[in-house]
């Protein structure tokens, strides 16, 4: 019974190529609550196709849009949803002239079906890695500036050694990435400190620390001697919520400096571009501007002060790592000593 239900589940989500050969592993990966739900569906003769329709309707909030995606008529989907409500003995949708929306019961069903789909996609990635680690998919949660200043060279190296492995990079806030990690949508996270989490099984390990500096246009002839000289300049900083900015603000407070930036940006590229235009003095990580310094486009501000480094961490759940993810970590991540 359990294998038959799991097979239906894999078929339902279009995840079929690895099930037959690895059904024992598939069952090991699927948690008990999914099996219990599917058993209940099976006992109550609920058509899995109707659940697939429900997911599409709930996602789009439209019978018409769902019918277009599923290549079915709108009346057929409407009848199927009515039958599902009758079988479950609950109302799943509020129906109005302006459209549809989920009832509390519909929200519950949508939540568990969506989590099931996400988990089965993770299961598929794990099964592919078991079959052939060189054919797997690696999903990394990382913000764009860390990709450029730290991770890209490691991806280049890994791709040269394993060209058939697909790599996906997901850029979100740290809290969003951790939720993605816990739900197994990504393999691990590379992020800057500080990182806080309520999950006890999430490990946070330092990897390296990148130097930071102030930069100026080569057209700017001002000579800086101490950090206090910055108070007299137009300062361009990362946005206040960034780890880079928070660490720098702490230094300003300790030094008794009252510095209000004239420009704040959420991306490193905009800070660098503003400096190139000679709009002010910008604060960045050194790897981001090394090539510009060599090209004599910008130059580092020579201040005798040790600015805080940007600490990089790997965030992961060891028990959830696929073989592909573990291989990347073993080959490319050098831990700070």
C-alpha positions as CSV (number, residue, x, y, z in Angstrom):
1,X,0.0,0.0,0.0
2,X,2.7,2.5,1.0
3,X,4.7,2.1,-2.2
4,X,1.5,2.4,-4.3
5,X,0.6,5.6,-2.6
6,X,4.1,7.0,-3.0
7,X,4.1,6.1,-6.6
8,X,0.8,8.0,-7.1
9,X,2.3,10.9,-5.3
10,X,5.4,11.0,-7.5
11,X,3.2,10.7,-10.6
12,X,0.9,13.4,-9.3
13,X,3.8,15.9,-9.3
14,X,5.3,14.6,-12.5
15,X,8.3,13.1,-10.7
16,X,8.6,9.7,-12.1
17,X,12.0,8.9,-13.6
18,X,13.7,7.8,-10.4
19,X,10.8,6.3,-8.5
20,X,10.9,2.7,-9.7
21,X,14.6,2.1,-9.3
22,X,14.8,3.9,-6.0
23,X,11.4,3.4,-4.4
24,X,13.0,2.4,-1.0
25,X,15.0,5.5,-0.8
26,X,12.0,7.6,-1.9
27,X,10.0,6.2,1.0
28,X,12.8,6.9,3.4
29,X,12.9,10.6,2.3
30,X,9.1,11.2,2.4
31,X,8.1,12.1,5.9
32,X,5.4,10.2,7.7
33,X,2.9,13.0,7.6
34,X,2.8,13.0,3.8
35,X,2.2,9.2,3.8
36,X,-0.6,9.6,6.3
37,X,-2.3,12.3,4.2
38,X,-2.0,10.2,1.0
39,X,-3.4,7.1,2.8
40,X,-6.3,9.2,3.9
41,X,-6.8,10.5,0.4
42,X,-6.7,6.9,-0.9
43,X,-9.1,5.6,1.6
44,X,-11.6,8.3,0.8
45,X,-11.2,7.8,-3.0
46,X,-10.0,11.3,-3.6
47,X,-8.7,11.7,-7.2
48,X,-5.2,13.0,-7.2
49,X,-5.8,14.8,-10.4
50,X,-8.4,16.9,-8.6
51,X,-5.7,17.9,-6.1
52,X,-3.4,18.9,-8.9
53,X,-6.3,21.1,-10.3
54,X,-6.8,22.5,-6.8
55,X,-3.1,23.6,-6.6
56,X,-3.4,25.4,-9.9
57,X,-6.7,27.1,-9.0
58,X,-5.4,28.1,-5.5
59,X,-2.2,29.4,-7.0
60,X,-3.8,31.6,-9.6
61,X,-7.1,32.3,-7.8
62,X,-8.8,31.7,-11.1
63,X,-10.7,28.8,-12.6
64,X,-10.0,30.3,-16.1
65,X,-6.3,30.7,-15.6
66,X,-6.0,27.2,-14.1
67,X,-7.9,25.8,-17.1
68,X,-5.5,27.4,-19.5
69,X,-2.5,26.0,-17.7
70,X,-3.9,22.5,-17.4
71,X,-5.4,22.5,-21.0
72,X,-8.9,21.7,-19.6
73,X,-12.2,23.4,-19.9
74,X,-13.2,25.8,-17.1
75,X,-16.5,24.0,-16.4
76,X,-14.6,20.7,-16.0
77,X,-12.3,22.2,-13.4
78,X,-15.2,23.9,-11.6
79,X,-17.1,20.5,-11.4
80,X,-13.9,18.8,-10.1
81,X,-13.5,21.4,-7.4
82,X,-17.1,21.1,-6.3
83,X,-16.7,17.3,-6.2
84,X,-13.5,17.7,-4.1
85,X,-15.4,19.9,-1.6
86,X,-18.2,17.4,-1.5
87,X,-15.8,14.5,-0.8
88,X,-13.9,16.5,1.9
89,X,-17.1,17.9,3.3
90,X,-15.6,21.4,3.4
91,X,-15.8,24.6,1.4
92,X,-12.5,25.3,-0.2
93,X,-13.3,28.5,-2.1
94,X,-15.2,31.7,-1.7
95,X,-16.9,32.3,-5.0
96,X,-17.9,35.8,-6.1
97,X,-18.4,37.8,-9.2
98,X,-15.0,39.4,-8.9
99,X,-13.3,36.0,-8.6
100,X,-12.4,33.3,-6.1
101,X,-10.3,33.1,-2.9
102,X,-9.4,30.4,-0.5
103,X,-11.4,29.7,2.7
104,X,-9.6,28.8,5.9
105,X,-10.1,25.1,5.0
106,X,-8.7,25.8,1.5
107,X,-5.7,27.6,3.0
108,X,-4.9,24.5,5.0
109,X,-5.2,22.1,2.1
110,X,-3.1,24.5,-0.1
111,X,-0.4,24.7,2.5
112,X,0.1,20.9,2.9
113,X,-0.1,20.2,-0.8
114,X,2.4,22.9,-1.6
115,X,4.8,21.6,1.0
116,X,4.4,18.1,-0.3
117,X,5.2,19.3,-3.8
118,X,8.3,21.2,-2.6
119,X,9.5,18.2,-0.6
120,X,9.0,15.8,-3.5
121,X,11.1,18.0,-5.8
122,X,13.8,17.9,-3.2
123,X,13.4,14.1,-3.0
124,X,13.8,14.0,-6.8
125,X,17.1,15.9,-6.6
126,X,18.3,13.5,-3.9
127,X,17.4,10.5,-6.0
128,X,19.2,11.9,-9.0
129,X,22.3,12.5,-6.9
130,X,22.2,8.9,-5.6
131,X,21.9,7.6,-9.2
132,X,24.7,9.8,-10.6
133,X,26.3,12.6,-8.5
134,X,27.5,14.1,-11.8
135,X,24.0,14.7,-13.0
136,X,22.5,16.4,-9.9
137,X,21.3,19.9,-9.2
138,X,22.8,22.2,-6.6
139,X,20.7,25.0,-5.2
140,X,22.6,27.7,-3.2
141,X,21.0,30.6,-1.3
142,X,23.3,33.6,-1.7
143,X,23.0,37.3,-2.3
144,X,24.5,38.8,-5.4
145,X,27.4,40.8,-3.9
146,X,28.6,37.6,-2.2
147,X,28.4,35.8,-5.5
148,X,30.6,38.4,-7.2
149,X,33.1,38.9,-4.3
150,X,33.5,35.3,-3.1
151,X,31.4,32.5,-4.7
152,X,31.8,33.0,-8.4
153,X,35.4,31.7,-8.6
154,X,34.3,28.6,-6.7
155,X,31.4,28.0,-9.1
156,X,33.7,28.4,-12.0
157,X,36.1,25.8,-10.6
158,X,33.3,23.4,-9.7
159,X,31.7,23.7,-13.1
160,X,35.1,22.8,-14.8
161,X,35.3,19.6,-12.8
162,X,31.6,18.7,-13.0
163,X,30.1,20.3,-16.2
164,X,26.8,18.3,-16.1
165,X,25.8,19.5,-12.6
166,X,23.2,22.2,-12.8
167,X,23.7,25.1,-10.3
168,X,20.9,27.5,-9.3
169,X,21.5,30.6,-7.2
170,X,18.6,32.0,-5.1
171,X,18.9,35.6,-4.0
172,X,16.6,36.6,-1.0
173,X,16.9,38.2,2.4
174,X,18.7,36.1,5.0
175,X,15.5,35.2,6.9
176,X,13.8,34.2,3.6
177,X,16.8,32.0,2.7
178,X,16.7,30.3,6.1
179,X,13.1,29.4,5.6
180,X,13.9,28.0,2.1
181,X,16.7,26.0,3.7
182,X,14.5,24.5,6.4
183,X,11.8,23.6,3.8
184,X,14.6,21.9,1.7
185,X,14.1,24.2,-1.3
186,X,17.9,25.1,-1.2
187,X,20.9,23.0,-0.2
188,X,22.8,25.5,1.8
189,X,23.4,29.3,2.2
190,X,26.4,31.5,1.8
191,X,25.8,34.8,3.7
192,X,27.4,37.5,5.7
193,X,27.0,37.9,9.5
194,X,25.1,38.6,11.6
195,X,22.8,35.6,11.1
196,X,20.1,34.7,13.6
197,X,17.8,31.7,13.5
198,X,15.3,29.9,15.7
199,X,16.1,26.5,14.2
200,X,18.4,24.3,16.4
201,X,19.4,22.1,13.5
202,X,20.7,24.9,11.4
203,X,24.5,25.2,11.6
204,X,26.3,28.5,11.0
205,X,30.1,28.2,10.3
206,X,32.6,30.9,9.4
207,X,34.3,30.5,6.0
208,X,36.3,33.7,5.5
209,X,36.5,37.4,6.1
210,X,36.7,40.0,3.2
211,X,38.5,43.3,3.8
212,X,36.5,46.5,3.4
213,X,37.6,50.0,2.4
214,X,36.6,53.5,1.3
215,X,37.2,54.3,-2.3
216,X,37.2,57.6,-4.2
217,X,37.4,58.7,-7.9
218,X,40.8,59.3,-9.3
219,X,39.5,62.8,-10.0
220,X,39.2,63.4,-6.2
221,X,42.5,64.9,-5.0
222,X,41.6,65.1,-1.3
223,X,44.2,63.6,1.0
224,X,42.8,61.6,4.0
225,X,44.9,61.1,7.1
226,X,42.5,59.8,9.7
227,X,39.0,58.4,9.9
228,X,37.8,61.7,11.3
229,X,38.5,63.3,7.9
230,X,35.5,61.4,6.5
231,X,33.2,63.8,8.4
232,X,34.0,66.6,5.9
233,X,33.2,64.5,2.8
234,X,30.2,63.3,0.9
235,X,29.8,59.7,2.0
236,X,28.1,56.9,0.0
237,X,27.1,53.9,2.0
238,X,25.2,50.6,1.8
239,X,21.7,50.7,3.0
240,X,21.2,50.7,6.8
241,X,19.9,47.1,7.2
242,X,23.0,45.6,5.5
243,X,25.6,43.8,7.6
244,X,28.3,45.9,6.0
245,X,26.6,49.2,7.1
246,X,25.7,48.0,10.6
247,X,29.3,47.0,11.3
248,X,30.6,50.4,10.0
249,X,28.0,52.3,12.0
250,X,29.3,50.6,15.1
251,X,32.8,51.8,14.3
252,X,31.5,55.4,13.7
253,X,29.8,55.3,17.1
254,X,32.9,54.0,18.9
255,X,35.0,56.8,17.3
256,X,32.4,59.5,18.1
257,X,31.8,60.3,14.4
258,X,28.7,62.0,13.1
259,X,28.5,60.9,9.5
260,X,25.3,61.1,7.5
261,X,25.5,59.6,4.0
262,X,24.5,61.7,1.0
263,X,23.6,58.5,-0.9
264,X,22.6,55.0,0.2
265,X,22.3,52.0,-2.1
266,X,21.2,48.4,-1.8
267,X,23.8,47.2,-4.4
268,X,27.5,47.5,-4.5
269,X,27.4,48.3,-8.2
270,X,25.6,51.6,-7.6
271,X,28.0,52.6,-4.9
272,X,30.9,52.0,-7.2
273,X,29.2,53.8,-10.1
274,X,28.5,56.8,-7.9
275,X,32.2,57.0,-6.9
276,X,33.3,56.7,-10.5
277,X,31.1,59.8,-11.2
278,X,32.9,61.6,-8.3
279,X,29.7,62.0,-6.3
280,X,31.4,61.1,-3.1
281,X,33.5,58.5,-1.1
282,X,32.1,55.0,-1.1
283,X,32.4,52.1,1.3
284,X,32.7,48.6,-0.3
285,X,34.5,45.2,0.1
286,X,37.9,45.2,-1.5
287,X,37.5,42.3,-3.9
288,X,34.7,44.3,-5.6
289,X,37.1,47.1,-6.7
290,X,40.5,45.4,-7.2
291,X,40.1,45.4,-11.0
292,X,39.0,49.1,-11.0
293,X,42.0,50.1,-8.9
294,X,44.4,48.3,-11.3
295,X,42.7,50.1,-14.2
296,X,43.2,53.4,-12.4
297,X,39.4,54.1,-12.4
298,X,39.0,54.4,-8.7
299,X,41.5,54.3,-5.8
300,X,41.4,53.2,-2.2
301,X,41.3,55.9,0.4
302,X,44.5,55.6,2.3
303,X,43.4,55.9,6.0
304,X,45.4,54.3,8.8
305,X,42.5,52.5,10.3
306,X,41.4,48.8,10.4
307,X,37.8,48.8,9.1
308,X,35.7,45.8,10.0
309,X,35.9,42.8,7.7
310,X,32.8,41.3,6.1
311,X,32.6,37.8,7.6
312,X,31.2,35.1,5.3
313,X,29.4,32.0,6.7
314,X,28.0,28.8,5.3
315,X,24.6,28.0,6.7
316,X,23.3,24.4,6.4
317,X,21.4,21.5,7.8
318,X,23.9,18.6,7.7
319,X,21.2,15.9,7.6
320,X,19.5,17.4,4.6
321,X,22.6,17.8,2.4
322,X,22.5,15.9,-0.9
323,X,25.6,14.2,-2.2
324,X,26.0,16.9,-4.8
325,X,25.9,19.7,-2.1
326,X,28.3,17.8,0.1
327,X,30.7,17.4,-2.9
328,X,30.7,21.1,-3.6
329,X,31.4,21.9,0.1
330,X,34.2,19.4,0.3
331,X,35.9,20.6,-2.9
332,X,35.3,24.3,-2.8
333,X,34.8,25.6,0.7
334,X,37.9,26.4,2.7
335,X,37.0,27.0,6.3
336,X,38.6,29.8,8.3
337,X,41.3,28.7,10.7
